[in-house]
Amino acid sequence: MQKMAEPLVLRDECGEGTSGTPALPGSCLADNRLNLDVYPDGCCRFLQLLKEQQGEVLQVEFLRLSSNDGLLDTTLGSLPHLKHLKSLVLKGGHARDEFGSYQHGSLTSLPPDFGNLGCLTHLDLSFNRLSILPSCILHLPSLRVLLVSHNSLVTLPEDFGRLSKLTFFSAMKNQLKHLPQSIGELSMLQDLDLSENALELLPEEVGNLHNCTELDLSGNRLLSIPDSLANLKSLRRLHLHSNLLVTVPASLASLPNLSRLDLQNNCLRAIPAEIQSLPFVHVRGNPLGESEPSPQAGLNSLHKVINSCISSGSFTVTSEGCRVVLACGIHFYFPPGAAPDPLLIHFRSLTPDPQWVKLRHHDVLLSRVLELQPHGVQFQQEVQIWMPYISPQTPHQHEVVVRTFSGQSWNDLKTRVKGKRKSKKCVAHCCVLHFSWFLVVSRLVQNECKVPAEGTLLFSSVDPNIKVIFPPGVTKGPRSVKLQVLPVSAEEIQEITASAGCRASPLLCLSQDSTVDFLKPVRIQLPLPPGVTGLNLDRSRLHILHGDQEGQTWNDITSEVVLEFTHLYAVFEVTHFSWYWLWYTTKTYIGGIAKKVYERLRLYQVNFIALQRKRDPEQVLLQCVPKHKVDPVLKKLQDRYQGPEPSDMVEMFEGEQFFAAFERGISIDMDRPDCVDGRLSFIFYSHLKNMKEIYVTSPVDRKGQAVKGQVSFYRGAVPDSIPEDASRRRKGPDSLWLATLPIKLPQLKPRWDENPSTLYGFSFPPLNLGNAETGYLTQANLLSIARRVGADWQSIGLNLGLTYQQIERIGYNNREDLNKQILDMLFSWAQQNSEDPDCVSKLITAMKESGRQDIADEVEAIIELGRQKYSESIRRVGLEQESSTEDSAIAMV
């Protein structure tokens, strides 16, 4: 096993880094690898290291920096001095903007002498602002992997073929319109990703990429593809979905190694019989083979975008119009002529961020946020959108609307809803002329009207007894007025007041689109509280409460208005709009009620949950759940998690901060950005998931013993906006504590020398990767492979399909031990892919793509030996292959 280099740490006598910069964590430079993209001031730290420890830095072979860093330009000038550099990552996307989108880095060019990095084989410049590919890249003689995805490239250099050693090239999500002919000179290229660009034609020279195994051209504007693609005899996967293809060459059927051909979401009029007969061709979502479109659609083409998830994707709209169906159930209808020119639409689903998704009082979020780009694109005709949503719990009081964000504010669209008879799913339908962000909310039923100078009448559809009368001369020019009503049950009134003698009318909210008060008083009619009539009315007990949404206060305004009564109604006059509530209670209690009303509207009863993963008890899920969601959440998670029952009920304000702290021998990463004084920080929002998934460890030597600890939840500081009465209840020594739940770390397993099934404190389940016919890879095989991986484990993990976040987590959780990093990566991948019969071949491919042909050869030798043993066992027992797979296979090494 390779020995990890001693960590480089700069400290002065006070424990601080030199030059006033905090001391660098020991794991940032190890084994010639320098990872600084996880720090907001990574470039500053790099320059500090270069100044203080120049000798060590100049030997670095693997460097990661964030291009969102303000000192990037200064740092770029120093990079050509790193003559031993093999891998360089200068990515953006480490931060998000206010809409949840990844922020691109500031990189627009590279210094000319960058081409002097003769050892550089891997270069990642994704999520930046490159409009042209820097010419110095073409002078990198050893470059094998180049990633420039998520930039603004419109073309590639004509001499791009000079990168003769390139084996992997990704330029997805750019603006490429054509490719240079020299791309055919990349004779060693194996993987080419040009998805989501603006390509309309491909050069014939693409057919010269004889070593190419995967070609992704999806999400472009291709009308045809050249016949020369039939020359790509090594091609296994060809992605052509979401283009404008009318047909494809029949010669593609002759490709000997092709195992996937994706033609979905095109304009195919005819597919050659040779192509249709292939079992691995995907053509769903094309007009061919679809049922007849409905007469009202009037479409020449019918698209369906079928994806495994809605997180992101794209499709193309032409002047002929189309109907698009996403896998999540979102539908689009683009009528003919809506887009005069072919238009590539990008879509993605975002988790609502409470920083910018501003819900109003009593709003309930029913969907995720759907973002459609290009933002602000204007259509010639209205585009129809159908969005599925979760059915609200109080449909008689609320109505469902689609809400859209204009870049400045959220506005509600005219919405129609429809429920499906055979399922509980509901769909919201709206029409738009431009694209932005969309979500579905349930709001209080809203009635609205235009008030002219002559006056008018507005009443509630929820309670027709609630009326607003606008007299003549109430306004100079027309203004829009909205009315919302919330019925409140007697049980809720009793909960607010702790008194069975209190009653109240429905809650009334009035708003208008003008900041100017009305010229004349507006007359409001509210029904008297239940059980109260004009015959038995005690006026001293009747009160009008006025709520100020901006100031978040309630006041008794009974003495400020003139109240008139009929047998069933109370009538009063106002000149401005807000919340109004008619109460019937005792005179002395009204002050407390006014404050409790606000509490009731903003407080939620919640439980806290601490669950541990069944397969890895050191991974803990923390969650704050509104009371009514606890049972369904636990039911949903019970297959993956185990843990104690939820905490006793507590009350939490909307938008209130709270913390989780681990105690009794349990610790967490103190460098987490959400860690404040050793406690994890949360913000509670009733409509969002208030959860964190973290790894916990024991900071002391357990000596093989299990550790019992606990997680305690605490309130943050008292919010300034809550009423004084509620604030008073939050004072005292126990005012911050909420709940404590136990957790338990398992007993440490024996070391490798005590038990061959463990290694360096890790315990691994038995493994049989692959299948009997091709030979199994066992647990012992993986342990043998792990000893040879060394510092390449991160690139191997990425090529195996692990996410960047998984790699970073594995690296951090085992930051003091390279061996554990390697083992955690390999066995994490193995456990995720144990059911995949093709996983062994993927492991071999990943090793080759990572430059580890030696390990790939070792795995192939293991598999070949297993295959021979399997064949020998079949011959020896005289059984057919089908019946002997489980009983006779001896394919383990």
Residue pairs with C-beta under 8 A, 6 or more apart in sequence:
1 787
1 818
1 819
2 31
2 790
2 791
2 818
3 818
4 30
4 31
4 817
4 818
5 29
5 30
5 31
5 32
6 30
7 26
7 27
7 28
7 29
7 30
8 24
8 26
8 28
8 29
8 30
8 49
8 53
8 56
9 23
9 24
9 25
9 26
10 17
10 18
10 23
10 24
10 48
10 49
10 52
10 53
11 17
11 23
12 18
15 23
16 22
16 23
17 23
17 24
17 48
18 48
18 52
19 48
19 51
21 41
21 44
21 45
21 48
24 45
24 48
24 49
25 671
26 815
26 816
27 35
27 811
27 812
27 815
27 816
28 34
28 35
28 36
28 39
28 45
29 49
29 56
29 57
29 60
30 818
31 791
31 818
32 59
32 60
32 61
32 62
32 84
32 791
33 60
33 61
33 62
33 63
33 791
34 46
34 49
34 57
34 60
34 62
34 63
34 64
35 62
35 64
35 811
36 42
36 43
36 45
36 46
36 63
36 64
36 65
36 66
37 64
37 65
37 66
37 89
37 91
37 94
38 808
39 45
39 66
40 66
40 69
41 69
41 71
42 65
42 66
42 69
43 65
43 66
43 69
43 70
43 71
43 72
43 74
43 75
44 69
44 71
46 57
46 63
46 65
46 75
46 78
47 71
47 74
47 75
47 78
49 56
49 57
50 57
50 78
57 82
58 81
58 82
58 83
58 84
59 84
60 82
60 84
60 85
61 84
61 85
61 86
61 87
61 119
62 85
62 86
62 87
62 791
63 79
63 82
63 85
63 87
63 88
63 89
64 89
64 91
65 72
65 75
65 89
65 90
66 91
66 92
66 94
66 105
67 90
67 91
67 92
67 105
67 106
67 107
67 125
67 127
67 128
68 92
68 93
68 94
68 95
68 103
68 105
68 106
69 75
69 106
70 106
72 90
72 105
72 106
72 107
73 106
76 110
76 111
76 114
77 111
79 85
79 88
79 111
79 114
79 117
80 111
80 113
80 114
80 116
80 117
82 117
83 116
83 117
83 118
83 119
84 119
85 117
85 119
85 120
86 119
86 120
86 121
86 122
87 120
87 121
87 122
87 123
87 795
88 117
88 120
88 122
88 123
88 124
89 124
90 105
90 107
90 124
90 125
90 128
91 105
91 124
91 125
91 126
91 127
91 128
92 102
92 103
92 104
92 105
92 106
92 107
92 126
92 127
92 128
92 150
93 102
93 103
93 104
93 105
93 126
93 127
93 150
94 103
95 102
95 103
96 102
96 103
97 103
98 353
98 355
98 356
99 350
99 353
99 356
99 371
99 405
99 437
100 350
100 351
100 353
100 356
100 369
101 371
102 127
102 150
104 127
104 128
104 129
104 150
104 151
105 127
105 128
105 129
106 128
106 129
107 125
107 128
107 129
107 130
108 128
108 129
108 130
108 131
109 130
109 134
110 134
110 136
110 137
111 136
112 135
112 136
113 136
114 134
114 136
114 137
114 140
115 136
115 137
115 138
115 139
115 140
116 139
117 140
118 140
118 141
118 142
119 142
120 140
120 142
120 143
121 142
121 143
121 144
121 145
121 851
122 143
122 144
122 145
122 795
123 137
123 140
123 143
123 145
123 146
123 147
124 145
124 147
125 147
125 148
125 151
126 147
126 148
126 149
126 150
126 151
126 170
127 149
127 150
127 151
128 148
128 150
128 151
129 151
129 152
130 148
130 151
130 152
130 153
131 151
131 152
131 153
131 154
132 153
132 154
132 155
132 157
133 148
133 153
133 156
133 157
133 160
135 157
137 143
137 146
137 163
138 157
138 159
138 160
138 162
138 163
139 162
140 163
141 165
142 165
143 163
143 165
143 166
144 165
144 166
144 167
144 168
144 188
144 851
145 166
145 167
145 168
145 169
146 163
146 166
146 168
146 169
146 170
147 168
147 169
147 170
148 170
148 171
148 174
149 170
149 171
149 172
149 173
149 174
149 193
150 172
150 173
150 174
151 171
151 173
151 174
152 174
152 175
153 171
153 174
153 175
153 176
154 174
154 175
154 176
154 177
155 176
155 177
155 178
155 180
156 171
156 176
156 179
156 180
156 183
157 180
158 180
158 181
158 182
159 180
159 182
160 180
160 182
160 183
160 186
161 180
161 182
161 183
161 184
161 185
161 186
162 182
162 185
163 186
164 185
164 186
164 187
164 188
165 188
166 186
166 188
166 189
167 188
167 189
167 190
167 191
167 211
167 849
168 189
168 190
168 191
168 849
169 186
169 189
169 191
169 192
169 193
170 191
170 193
171 193
171 194
171 197
172 193
172 194
172 195
172 196
172 197
172 216
173 195
173 196
173 197
174 196
174 197
175 197
175 198
176 194
176 197
176 198
176 199
177 197
177 198
177 199
177 200
178 199
178 200
178 201
178 203
179 194
179 199
179 202
179 203
179 206
180 203
181 203
181 205
182 205
183 203
183 205
183 206
183 209
184 203
184 204
184 205
184 206
184 207
184 208
184 209
185 205
185 208
186 209
187 208
187 209
187 210
187 211
188 211
189 209
189 211
189 212
190 211
190 212
190 213
190 214
190 234
190 849
191 212
191 213
191 214
191 849
192 209
192 212
192 214
192 215
192 216
193 214
193 216
194 216
194 217
194 220
195 216
195 217
195 218
195 219
195 220
195 239
196 218
196 219
196 220
196 314
196 344
196 346
197 219
197 220
198 220
198 221
198 344
199 217
199 220
199 221
199 222
200 220
200 221
200 222
200 223
201 222
201 223
201 224
202 217
202 222
202 225
202 226
203 226
204 226
204 228
205 228
206 226
206 228
206 229
207 226
207 227
207 228
207 229
207 230
207 231
207 232
208 228
208 231
209 215
209 232
210 231
210 232
210 233
210 234
211 234
212 232
212 234
212 235
213 234
213 235
213 236
213 237
213 257
214 235
214 236
214 237
214 238
214 239
215 229
215 232
215 235
215 237
215 238
215 239
216 237
216 239
217 225
217 238
217 239
217 240
217 243
218 239
218 240
218 241
218 242
218 243
218 262
218 314
219 241
219 242
219 243
219 313
219 314
219 315
219 316
219 344
220 242
220 243
220 344
221 243
221 244
221 316
221 342
221 344
222 240
222 243
222 244
222 245
223 243
223 244
223 245
223 246
224 245
224 246
224 247
225 240
225 245
225 248
225 249
226 249
227 249
227 251
229 235
229 238
229 249
229 251
229 252
230 249
230 251
230 252
230 254
230 255
232 255
233 255
233 256
233 257
234 257
235 255
235 257
235 258
236 257
236 258
236 259
236 260
237 258
237 259
237 260
238 252
238 255
238 258
238 260
238 261
238 262
239 260
239 262
240 248
240 261
240 262
240 263
240 266
241 262
241 263
241 264
241 265
241 266
241 282
241 285
242 264
242 265
242 266
242 305
242 313
242 314
242 315
242 316
243 265
243 266
243 316
244 266
244 267
244 316
244 318
244 342
245 263
245 266
245 267
245 268
246 266
246 267
246 268
246 269
246 270
247 268
247 269
247 270
247 271
247 272
248 263
248 268
248 271
248 272
248 275
249 272
250 272
250 273
250 274
250 275
252 258
252 261
252 275
253 272
253 274
253 275
253 277
253 278
254 274
258 278
258 280
259 280
260 280
260 282
261 275
261 278
261 280
261 281
261 282
262 282
263 271
263 281
263 282
263 283
263 286
264 282
264 283
264 284
264 285
264 286
264 304
264 305
264 306
265 285
265 286
265 303
265 304
265 305
265 315
265 316
265 324
266 285
266 286
267 286
267 287
267 301
267 318
267 320
268 283
268 286
268 287
268 288
269 287
269 288
270 288
271 283
271 288
275 281
276 283
283 289
284 304
284 306
285 303
285 304
285 305
285 306
285 325
286 303
287 300
287 301
287 302
290 302
290 304
293 299
293 302
293 323
297 321
297 323
297 333
298 321
298 335
298 336
299 320
299 321
299 322
299 323
299 336
300 320
300 321
300 336
301 318
301 320
301 321
301 322
302 322
302 323
303 315
303 322
303 323
303 324
303 325
304 323
304 324
304 325
305 313
305 315
305 324
305 325
305 326
305 327
306 325
306 327
307 313
307 326
307 327
308 327
309 327
309 328
310 326
310 327
310 328
310 330
310 347
310 348
310 349
311 348
311 349
312 346
312 347
312 348
312 349
313 326
313 346
313 347
313 348
314 344
314 345
314 346
314 347
315 324
315 344
315 345
315 347
316 342
316 343
316 344
316 345
317 324
317 334
317 338
317 339
317 342
317 343
317 345
318 339
318 342
318 343
319 336
319 337
319 339
319 340
319 341
319 342
320 336
321 333
321 334
321 335
321 336
321 337
321 338
322 334
323 331
323 332
323 333
323 334
324 331
324 332
324 333
324 334
325 331
325 332
326 347
328 349
328 388
329 386
329 388
329 425
329 427
330 347
330 370
330 385
330 386
330 387
330 388
331 384
331 385
331 386
331 427
332 383
332 384
332 385
332 386
333 383
333 384
334 379
334 383
335 381
335 382
335 383
337 380
337 381
338 379
338 380
338 381
338 382
338 383
339 379
339 380
340 380
343 377
345 372
345 373
345 435
346 372
346 373
346 374
347 370
347 371
347 372
347 373
348 370
348 371
349 368
349 369
349 370
349 371
350 368
350 369
350 370
350 371
350 437
351 368
351 369
351 688
351 689
352 365
352 368
352 369
352 439
352 687
352 688
354 655
354 683
354 685
354 688
356 405
357 365
357 369
357 410
357 439
358 410
359 365
359 441
359 687
360 443
361 509
361 549
361 601
362 398
362 443
362 444
362 486
362 601
363 441
363 442
363 443
363 687
364 392
364 398
364 441
364 442
364 443
364 687
365 439
365 440
365 441
365 687
365 688
366 389
366 390
366 391
366 392
366 400
366 439
366 440
366 441
366 442
367 387
367 388
367 389
367 390
367 439
367 440
368 439
369 437
369 438
369 439
370 387
370 437
370 438
370 439
371 436
371 437
371 438
372 435
372 436
372 437
372 438
373 435
374 435
375 407
375 435
375 436
376 407
376 434
376 435
376 436
377 434
377 435
378 433
378 434
379 432
379 433
379 434
382 431
382 432
382 433
383 431
383 432
383 433
383 435
384 429
384 430
384 431
385 402
385 429
385 430
385 431
385 432
385 438
386 427
386 428
386 429
387 402
387 427
387 428
387 429
387 430
387 438
387 440
388 425
388 426
388 427
388 428
389 400
389 426
389 427
389 428
389 440
390 426
391 419
391 424
391 426
392 398
392 400
392 442
394 442
396 462
397 444
397 445
397 462
397 486
397 487
398 442
398 443
398 444
398 445
399 442
399 443
399 444
399 445
399 446
400 415
400 417
400 426
400 428
400 440
400 441
400 442
401 412
401 413
401 415
401 428
401 440
401 441
401 443
402 412
402 413
402 415
402 428
402 430
402 438
402 439
402 440
403 410
403 411
403 412
403 413
403 438
403 439
403 440
403 441
404 410
404 411
404 413
404 432
404 436
404 437
404 438
405 436
405 437
405 438
406 436
407 436
412 443
412 446
413 430
413 431
413 432
414 430
414 431
415 428
415 429
415 430
416 428
416 429
416 430
417 426
417 427
417 428
417 429
418 426
418 427
418 429
419 425
419 426
419 427
420 426
420 427
428 440
430 438
443 484
444 484
444 485
444 486
444 509
445 460
445 461
445 462
445 484
445 485
446 482
446 483
446 484
447 458
447 459
447 460
447 461
447 482
447 483
447 484
448 458
448 480
448 481
448 482
448 483
449 456
449 458
449 480
449 481
450 456
450 478
450 479
450 480
450 481
451 458
451 470
451 474
451 475
451 478
451 479
451 480
451 481
451 512
452 475
452 478
453 472
453 473
453 474
453 475
453 476
453 477
453 478
454 472
455 469
455 470
455 471
455 472
455 473
455 474
456 470
457 467
457 468
457 469
457 470
458 467
458 468
458 470
458 481
458 483
459 466
459 467
459 468
459 483
460 466
460 467
460 483
460 485
460 508
462 485
462 487
462 506
463 485
463 487
463 506
463 527
465 525
465 526
465 527
465 568
465 569
466 483
466 485
466 506
466 508
466 525
466 526
466 527
467 524
467 525
468 481
468 483
468 510
468 522
468 523
468 524
468 525
469 522
469 523
469 524
469 525
470 481
470 518
470 522
471 520
471 521
471 522
471 523
473 519
473 520
474 518
474 519
474 520
474 522
475 514
475 518
475 519
476 519
479 512
479 513
479 514
480 512
480 513
481 510
481 511
481 512
481 513
481 577
482 510
482 511
482 512
483 508
483 509
483 510
484 508
484 509
485 506
485 507
485 508
485 509
486 506
486 507
486 509
487 506
487 507
488 504
488 506
488 507
490 503
490 530
492 600
493 502
493 503
493 504
494 500
494 502
495 600
496 502
496 593
496 596
496 597
496 599
496 600
497 585
497 589
497 592
497 593
497 596
499 585
499 589
501 585
501 586
502 583
502 584
502 585
502 589
502 593
503 529
503 530
503 531
503 532
503 583
503 584
503 585
504 529
504 581
504 582
504 583
504 584
505 526
505 527
505 528
505 529
505 570
505 581
505 582
505 583
506 526
506 527
507 579
507 580
507 581
508 524
508 526
508 579
508 580
508 581
509 578
509 579
509 580
510 524
510 577
510 578
510 580
511 577
511 578
512 577
517 575
517 576
518 575
518 576
520 575
521 573
521 574
521 575
522 573
522 574
522 575
522 577
523 571
523 572
523 573
524 571
524 572
524 573
524 574
524 580
525 569
525 570
525 571
526 569
526 570
526 571
526 580
526 582
527 568
527 569
527 570
528 534
528 537
528 565
528 568
528 569
528 570
528 582
528 584
529 582
529 583
529 584
532 542
532 584
533 567
533 568
534 565
534 566
534 567
534 568
535 567
537 565
539 563
539 565
540 587
541 584
541 585
541 586
541 587
542 558
542 563
542 570
542 582
542 583
542 584
543 556
543 558
543 582
543 583
543 584
543 585
543 590
544 556
544 557
544 558
544 561
544 563
544 570
544 572
544 580
544 581
544 582
544 583
545 554
545 555
545 556
545 557
545 579
545 580
545 581
545 582
545 583
545 593
545 594
545 597
546 554
546 555
546 556
546 557
546 578
546 579
546 580
547 553
547 554
547 578
547 579
547 580
547 581
547 597
547 598
548 554
548 555
548 578
548 579
549 578
549 579
552 598
552 602
552 721
553 598
553 723
554 579
554 581
554 594
554 595
554 597
554 598
555 594
556 590
556 591
556 594
561 572
561 573
561 574
562 572
562 573
563 570
563 571
563 572
564 570
564 571
564 572
565 571
570 582
574 580
581 597
583 590
583 593
585 593
592 725
595 723
595 724
595 725
595 726
596 725
598 722
598 723
598 726
599 722
599 723
599 725
599 726
602 653
602 654
602 722
603 651
603 652
603 653
603 654
603 726
604 626
604 627
604 651
604 652
604 653
604 654
604 684
604 686
605 626
605 627
605 649
605 650
605 651
605 652
606 624
606 625
606 626
606 627
606 649
606 650
606 651
606 652
606 684
607 624
607 625
607 627
607 630
607 646
607 647
607 648
607 649
607 650
607 739
608 622
608 623
608 624
608 625
608 646
608 647
608 650
608 713
608 738
608 739
608 741
609 621
609 622
609 623
609 624
609 625
609 630
609 633
609 634
609 643
609 646
609 647
609 741
610 620
610 621
610 622
610 643
610 644
610 711
610 741
610 742
610 743
611 620
611 621
611 623
611 637
611 641
611 642
611 643
612 618
612 619
612 620
612 621
612 641
612 642
612 643
612 743
612 744
613 619
613 620
613 621
613 640
613 641
614 640
614 641
614 642
615 831
617 744
617 745
617 746
618 695
618 696
618 697
618 745
618 746
619 693
619 694
619 695
620 693
620 694
620 695
620 696
620 711
620 743
621 637
621 641
621 643
621 691
621 692
621 693
622 660
622 680
622 682
622 691
622 692
622 693
622 694
622 711
623 633
623 689
623 690
623 691
623 692
624 652
624 658
624 682
624 684
624 690
624 691
624 713
625 633
625 646
625 690
626 686
627 649
630 646
634 646
643 741
643 743
644 741
644 742
644 743
647 713
647 738
647 739
647 740
647 741
648 739
650 738
650 739
652 658
652 684
653 684
653 719
653 722
654 684
654 685
654 686
655 683
655 684
655 685
655 719
656 683
656 684
656 715
656 716
656 719
657 681
657 682
657 683
657 684
657 715
657 716
657 717
658 681
658 682
658 684
658 713
658 714
658 715
658 716
658 738
659 676
659 679
659 680
659 681
659 682
659 713
659 714
659 715
659 716
660 679
660 680
660 682
660 692
660 711
660 712
660 713
660 714
661 678
661 679
661 680
661 711
661 712
661 714
662 668
662 696
662 709
662 710
662 711
662 743
663 709
663 710
663 711
663 712
664 707
664 708
664 709
664 710
665 698
665 699
665 700
665 707
665 708
665 709
666 696
666 697
666 698
666 707
666 709
666 710
666 711
666 743
666 745
667 696
667 697
667 698
667 699
668 675
668 678
668 680
668 694
668 695
668 696
668 697
669 675
669 694
669 695
669 812
670 678
672 680
672 694
674 680
674 681
674 692
675 681
679 714
680 692
680 694
681 716
682 690
682 692
683 690
684 690
695 809
695 813
696 709
696 743
696 745
697 745
697 813
698 707
698 745
702 745
702 747
702 748
703 748
704 747
704 748
704 750
705 747
705 748
706 744
706 745
706 746
706 747
707 744
707 745
708 742
708 743
708 744
709 742
709 743
709 744
709 745
710 740
710 741
710 742
710 743
711 740
711 741
711 743
712 737
712 738
712 739
712 740
712 741
713 737
713 738
713 739
713 740
714 736
714 737
714 738
715 730
715 735
715 736
715 737
715 738
716 736
718 727
718 730
718 731
729 735
748 761
749 755
749 758
749 761
749 762
749 763
750 758
751 758
751 759
751 760
751 761
752 758
752 759
752 760
756 780
757 763
757 764
757 766
757 779
758 764
759 783
759 819
759 823
760 817
760 819
760 820
760 823
761 820
762 820
762 823
762 824
762 827
764 779
764 782
764 783
764 823
764 827
765 779
765 831
766 778
766 779
767 777
767 778
767 779
767 782
767 830
767 834
768 776
768 777
768 778
768 834
768 892
769 776
769 777
769 778
769 782
769 830
769 833
769 834
769 839
769 840
769 843
770 776
770 777
770 837
770 839
770 840
770 863
771 837
771 885
772 870
772 885
772 886
772 889
772 891
773 867
773 870
773 881
773 885
774 840
774 863
774 866
774 867
775 840
775 862
775 863
775 864
775 865
775 866
775 867
775 869
775 870
775 891
776 866
776 889
776 891
776 892
777 840
777 843
777 859
777 862
777 863
778 892
778 893
780 893
781 859
781 862
781 893
782 826
782 827
782 830
783 823
784 858
785 826
785 855
785 858
785 859
786 819
786 822
786 823
786 826
788 852
788 854
788 855
788 858
789 796
789 822
789 826
789 852
789 855
790 818
790 822
791 818
792 850
792 851
792 852
793 818
793 821
793 822
793 825
793 826
794 807
794 811
794 825
795 850
795 851
796 825
796 846
796 847
796 850
796 852
797 806
797 807
797 810
797 825
797 829
798 804
798 807
799 845
799 846
799 847
799 849
799 850
800 825
800 829
800 842
800 843
800 846
801 829
801 842
801 846
802 810
802 825
802 828
802 829
806 828
807 825
810 821
810 824
810 825
810 828
811 821
813 824
814 820
814 821
814 824
815 821
829 843
830 839
833 839
833 842
836 842
840 859
840 863
843 859
844 856
844 859
844 860
845 856
847 853
847 855
847 856
847 859
848 856
862 893
865 893
866 891
866 892
866 893
867 891
869 890
869 891
870 889
870 890
870 891
872 890
873 884
873 888
873 889
873 890
874 881
874 884
874 888
877 884
877 888
879 887
879 888
